[in-house]
Amino acid sequence: MSRRGLQVTLTIAGVVAAGFGTQGVLTGVGGVRNGGKATANVDSELRFFSAWYAVAGLTMLRAARKVESDDAAIRVICLGWFIAACGRVLSAMKVGKPDRLFRVLTAIEFTIPVVVAPWQAEVARRAGGKS
């Protein structure tokens, strides 16, 4: 559970979130794999939430630079991943099971907070920072 490993993990997650968030703002529902046709309202909502996903990615990139002390940001990021995964489960229950890629993403999104939050606490403890 190294500091550098946590930084790399947060950086990769941040780049993915910032990249796909930006893509969502620019392409709307047209950028969703097998997204199909959507109403203007759905496209508008997707672009709005995509902007927040991009901002979350930038927050992850910022937190990656100071993983020992940015515990509050990292915990909020982990909470966001967990809530996002719960949203995918709720969608599957209400609308139907998505394809395999989205089910894999759900598993990853549930795993990230369970791994990253304790990892950050350990890195902070070793550095003598707060956790």
C-alpha angles and dihedrals in degrees: 000000000000129000091233092051091053091049091051092047093051091044093053092046090046094050091048093049095044091045098047091039090055090045089052092052091050100041106025116191089346089074095056115102107251086349095151125193120333137182121258088253093056091047091049092050092047092052091047094051091042089061089056090049088055090050090050088053091053089049090053090051090051093047091049090067094060106026093155095062108021093079095136093056092045092050091050089049090051091049089051092052090050094048090046091053090049088052090055090051091049089050091051090051095047104034106019142270114309123220123284096270092060092046089053090049089053091054091049091048091053091047098050098069093043090055104031101047096055090039091056091047090053093047090050092048092051091048091049091244128129123279 
